[in-house]
Amino acid sequence: MDTEVNPENPVSGASVPKRPAPRLPGRAPALSRLTRLFPAARGGRAASAVLVGEFGMGKSATLHTVAALAADAGFTVAIATGSRLESHLPGGLARQLADALSEPGAPRPRTAELCGPAGESEALELFFGLVREAAGRGPLFLGIDNVHLADAWSMRCLAYIRNRVLDLPVLILLTALTGHPPHHEVALLEMAGCTPASITLNGLGDAAAAEILGLAPGELATACREATGGNPYLLQALRPRLLPGADPHELGSSLIGQVLHTRMQEFPHAAEILHAAAILGEDAGFDLLAQLAGVDELDALQAIDTMVRLHVLTNSNQPSLTYSFVRNSLLKDMPQTTRAVNHGRAAKLLSETGAPVERVAAHLLEATSIRIPWGVDVLRLSARDAVFSGRPELAARHLRRALAERLTSGRRVAVLLQLAHAEFQVDPQAAAKRVREAVDTISNRETAAFIASAMLLSLCGGQDARLGISAAGQIAARLDAGGPDAVWPLLCMTYLAEAGSRRGPPPEFRDFEEQWAPLTDPAAQRSRSALLALDAVRSGESAQDALGHFTDALSGDDGELFEQHYFFTLATAVLADEPAHVDRLCRVLDVEREPWDVHVPHGALPTLARGIALQASGDLQRASVHFESLLRRFDERGGTTTCPVGVLCAARLVECWVDLGRFEAATSLLDRMDFVASQGLFTHTYLLYARGRLRAATGYTRFGFEDLLSCGRRLAHHGMRFPGFVPWRAHAARAALALGQADDAARLAEEDSNAAARWGAARPLGTALTTLGLVREDDEAERALTKAITTLRTSPARLQLATALTELGSLQARHGQSEKAIETLRQAVELSEHCGARPLARRAAEELRSARRALTPAKDNEHGLTRQENRIAVMAAQGLTNREIATALHLTRRTVELHLSGAYRKLGIPGRAELGGALAKSHRADAR
């Protein structure tokens, strides 16, 4: 009677003593499927199975375990094993089976008889007779391990008996390597039968892998399983190498490398492709594999196809080695010089195909014993990317590799300073030593000054900037003997970096004055002009002087000073109203080389400068397009919230969106910004200003007011008195009025007016005069707004002009000057719509409709009084004073007087005494 099989003890109920089933971690399902074939075979119906798997997956162990269980179940067991070294010997595998099948004491057939010298049919029948006789004595288990390596005659014997044992108690189990190319003329299915049970042994899971390794389940066991694909053979090879702290993905065995290399020798060109794949790793594209292996493309394709089928290479567009442990093993088996040279060749091939610098650099790191001069620039670029992506240790490795090359003095200084920057992230003391080493290496003054300036430009700010300033100071001291022309540009850049990185006021500019006189080099003179412009901007004393100095600074093609973020931020704020200067600035900034700062995309600075100029002219839609496209590129580089230029771009976009009425988008962008991390940056002030404007525009007036005041305090702390950088006072005054703090609003407006008058430019002055018009009354307010409009018409500031027109039109409407108000507000609507400023356009349009309604005569009088005039005249006739009427209607007394004068004129009366009778007479006439 058939018995049910337990996968852990697959056979039970047999009459022979049972041995414990061998333990195969993770293979219980496969054992269960195979032992379920026992009852059918014991009942006289032949069964067969094919067990396939990659090299090392445990096919042989599984076969022998099933064979032991079959023996316990009463089967006669005969096992033969295919071998690569015997695959050419006729009948080798059949001979092994025949020896096991012969009855003890009986003469065994000779090899010649099994190989068919007397005739093929007689030999095949002889082999079948041995199987039939063994099956006649009881159930028979035939196990053929590595059948893919069997000789042709043995394969033919297996194929011959398969259909002749269907009614015999025979179980045939074949094991084969996954994807192994078929040998000779017999296919696997012909040996196993038409419907064999097919079982594939895949990699073990985490629990089984942990059991083999003697580990508790966890991250380490999972990492080991990933590195080996759960292959039991590879796991066993990995186990003795698992020292404390070791990373399984970096481990390998030279023995495994030798074995795999030997096994691939039987396939044409596979060994060469295998080594190339080990060198290239994740870069293993088809073309590169063929070139590095030195193999013709068609031959390479055939070799790759074979190894993909064997699961040695991944089945992908980049056929790399399947498991990291296998790759590491092949590399360990490779002589160091061979490995280094091949990595150098791989780096060259990747560089020629335009691969990312970090991939090229990864191979240069491994090419340690050969000279690769062209790789220095690649290593430096990759190190720069690594530092700004938060991987300073990797950057330091790249730069130490670069130092191993034969470098000129200038290049060695550059690499040492870059290495100091990388090491500064993890070991400031080591970085200081690198700086001193770089200074001691200097032999060319011009090169050293250029390198130090480039270092200052490449550092965003904060502690990194402190390192750059320290290094530049030491280099400047070393170069001082060369005269002021040699050291002046570096001193200027150091000064700007110092000013931009300080949390407090910048250093005193007068410290540099004594060095001005002897300057003769044009570049040095232009850099001096740039700092004079900056000094004029900070003092806030003269726009004309600042523009003159900026013009001198822009007269050459060397724009490095304008690339410094602190200087760029202020320069664009001053030059935005000068189209010719903006064009010149963009040409100077539009250089072919990549920006020094890795966070700044190529062409970002001229794009940002152009966007700022468009925003200043009131072209909000085009400005926002510039800012949005640039912000996407900053996002790709991770610089939106960390790089000062990225922060400035985000802040400008927020301000632009507030004017466009895109409040949700502005809020979403501000939510991404890190106000805490940016506290030390000068551009953070603009970010704070933008948030204050957004809060005030969306009903959070108190919070917006506090942001704007904080912005002002920060500007004062930085010593910045230039009123055109951020017009924070104008918006703070409006917020104060909305909060009922009229005195604060008036104080802010007066301060803004004084600062703008001192500076003398049209935009700040027009903006300040507009604010004065809001806080003053009657004729003073109208005069201030009229002057603001006249001033702003001389500048490109169309949005500020539209704002001033809106405020003047509203004032005129309140004063009863409806005809004037309508014309003023009509201009305000047209101009604000042209700018795209939807909130301002809506407000101007509402004021315009109100003015037109006020101008329409009231329906209940014949003298043409407007509704407002009629309302005020009725209240005056009832005995209310002008003050009382003004309070009740929220008007000024001057406005009440103007409306009453208009009513007197239309009613034909001299004054208030006749007002009651005239109104009564008008109403009686209407009644008739």
C-alpha positions, 0 to 999 in steps of 0.5 A: 500500500502506498504511503504518504511522504513527509518532506522532512522524512519523505518516506515512511512505512517501508519495511527496511530500517530508516536512516534520518534524512539528510538536512538540506536547508531550503530544499524541503519543497523539492524533496517533497515533489520528488518523493511523491513519485515513489508510490507510482514507481513502486506500483509498477508505473515508471516515473521520471524527473529532471532537476535543473539549477545553476552551478552550485545550487545543490543539484548533486546533494539533492539527488543523493538525498533522494537516492538515500530516501529511495533506498530506505523505501526499498528501491535498488539505487544506481547512480552515475555522474557525468564528468567533463573529462569523461564526456569524450569516452564512449559508454562511461556513464552507462558503464557506471550504471551497469556496475550498479545494476549487476546482481552481486556475484554475477559477471558484469558486462564488458565495456566493449559490449556496452559500447556496441562493437558487435552491433548497436542494437545488441549493445542497447538491448544488453543495457536495457536487459540489465535495467529490466532484470534489476527492476524485476528484483524490486523497484529501481532508482536510476540517478544520473548526475550532470547528465549534460556532461554524459557521453553520446553513447550513454545518452543514447542508452538512456533514451533507448530504455526510457520508453521501454520501462513504462510498465516497470517499477523504475524512477529516473532522476536526471540533474542538469546545469541550467542553460548548458548547451546540448551535447551530441544528438540526444536532447534532455527530454529524450532521456527523461521521457515526454512528461517528466517532473521538472524542478528548478533549484533557485537561490535559497531564502534568507532563513536557509542562507542564515542556517548555512552560514550559522547566522541568526536571521537579520541584515547580515544574512540578507546581505550574504544571500544577496551577494551570492544569490542564495547559491549554497555553494557560494554561501559555503565559500563565503562563510569563512570570510565573514570576519567582523565588520566585513561587507558581504558585497565586497567579499570574494574567493579566488578559488571560486574565481579559478573554478568559474574561469576553468568551467568557462574555458569549454565555451569559445571566448567565454573566459575573456568575456567573463574577465571583462565583465568582472572588470566593468561591473555595472558598466558592462555594455555589449560594446565595452565587453567586446572591446575590453575582451579583445573579441570580435563582436559576433564571437562576443555575442555568442559567448554572452548568449551562452553565459546568460543561459548559464545564469553567469551573466544577467539577461539585460542590456548590460549583461553584468555578472549575476552575483557580486560574490562571483565578480569579487572572486574573479577579481581576486583570482586576477593578478594585480597588475593585470587587474590594474591595467584592465581597469585603466583600459576600461576607464579609457573606453568609458571616457571615450563613450562619454560615460559619467565621470564618477563611473570613469573615476571608479575604474581609475581608482582601481588602476593603482599601479599604472600612470594615467595622466589624463585621468587627473581631471576626471578624478577631480571632477568626480571628487567635486561631485562627491563632496557636494553629494555628501560623500567626502571620503570618496572624494578624498580617495579620488584626489589621493589617487590623482596625487599619485600621478606626476603633476606640475606644481600648479596642478598639485596645488589645485589637487591639494586644496581640493583634497583639503576641502574634502578632508575638511568635512571629516577631519579639519586638522588634516585639512589644515595640513593639506593647505599648508602643504599646498602653500609650500608647493607654490612656484607660480604666483599667477596659477596659485592665485587663480586656483585659490580664487576658483576654490573660493568660488566653488564653496557655497558658504558656511564652514566650507567658506571659512576653509577657503578664506583661510587657504586664500589668506595663506596663499595671498601672504605667500604671493604678496612679494609679487606686488599688488597686481599679483595679489589684488584679485585674490584679495578681492575674492577673499573679501567677498567670501568673507563678507558673504559668509559672516553672520554679522557686518562685513569686514571694513572695506577701507583696509584695502584702500592703501593698496589701490594706488599702485595697481596697473593691471587692468584686471586688478583695476576692474576688481577694485571698481567692483569692490567700490561698487559694492561699497557704494551699494552697502552705504546706500549713498549714491546710485550714480556712483554704484552704476559707474563702478559697476560699468568699469567692473564690466568693461572686461571679459573676466567675470569671476567676481560677478560669479561670487554669490554675494556679489552677484545678488547685490549687483543684479539688484542694482543693474536690474533697471539698466537694460544695457548693463544687464545685457553686458552682465549676461554676456560676461557670465555666459562662459563655456566652462562649467560653473565652479560651484557644482550646484550651479547648472551651466548658464544658470547665472545669466538666466537668473540675471535675465529673470531678475531684470524681467521681474524688475520691468514688470514682465512677471510671466516671462520672469517666472518662466526663467525662474521655474526652468532654472529651479528645476535644474537646481532641484536635479543637482540638490542645490535649491535649498543649499546653494545661495544662488538656488535659494535666491532663485527660489525666493525670487520665484516666490515673490513673482508668484505672489504678484501673479496671484499664485499663492498656493504654488508660492506656499508649496515652494516655501515649505521646501526651503530650510530657513534654519540651515540658511541663517548664515547666508545673505540670500536668506534675507531675500527668502525671508522677505518673500515669505513676509510678502506671501503671508501679508498677501494671504491674510496672515498679516501679523506674521508677514509683518514680523517677517518683513521687520526681521528682514530689515533687522538682518539688512541692518545687521549686515550693514546694508543701507541700499533701499533697492535690494528688497523694498521691505519697508513699503510692504511692512508699512502696508501691513502696519496699516492693515493691522491698525498701526498707523504710527508704525506705518508712517515711521516706516514710510518716512525712513523709506523715503529718506533712504530712497532720496539718498540713493537717488534711483527711480524705482526705490524713490517711486516705491517710497513715494507711493508708500508716503501717499498711503500714510498721508492725507488729502493734498499731501497724499495726492502730491506724493502719489502724483510724484511717484507716478512721474518718477516711475514713468522714467524707469522700466518698473511697470508693476510699481507704476501700476501700483502707484496709479491704483493708489492715486485713482483710489484716492481721487475716487474717495475725494470725489474726483471721479472723472480723474479717478476713472482715467487713472484707474483705467491706466492702472488696470491696463498696466497691471494686466499687462504685467500679469499681476492678477491681484492688483488688476482685480483691485484696480478694476473694482476701484474703477467700477466704484468710481464709475458708479459714483459718477452716475447721477442719483435717480431721485434728484433733478440737479445731477448730484452723484450718489455720494454728493447726494448722501453727504448733502442730505447728512449736512442738511440734517445738521451733521458737521463735516467731521461727523460726516467724514467719520460716519462715511470713513472719509477725510474732511477734505473729501467731504468738503469737495463733495459739498462744494460740488453739491452747492454748485449743482443746486445753485446755492451759496452754502449750507444754510440753503441746503435743506430747502434746495433738496426739498425743492428738488425732491418735490419736482421729482415727485411731480 
